[in-house]
Amino acid sequence: GCDTCHSVDGTPKIGPTWKGLFGKSESFADGSTLSVDENYLRESMIDPSAKVVKGFAPSMPTYKGKLSDKDIEGLIEYIKTLK
């Protein structure tokens, strides 16, 4: 599952931690920045190579067709709670 690469306690893993992620200004490998919102999180699950977080390899697989819209919405709501 997601916890193989992402933590919820701030510990770095293969991917960025989800702790404090929502609303955070994130920097990407291409030099751009963005405030993490629902649209970014959704895009990251469907097209993870669109915006790769600076310092991390583009190793996340796509979950397009693997997660339902309801699953994605549930994950987004969960990530929002991780302060």
Buried (B, 14 or more C-beta within 10 A) or exposed (E): EBEEBBBBEEEEEEBBBBBEBBEEEBEBEEEEEBEBEBEBBBBBBBEBEEBBBEEBEEEBEEBEEEBEEEEBBEBBEEBBEBE
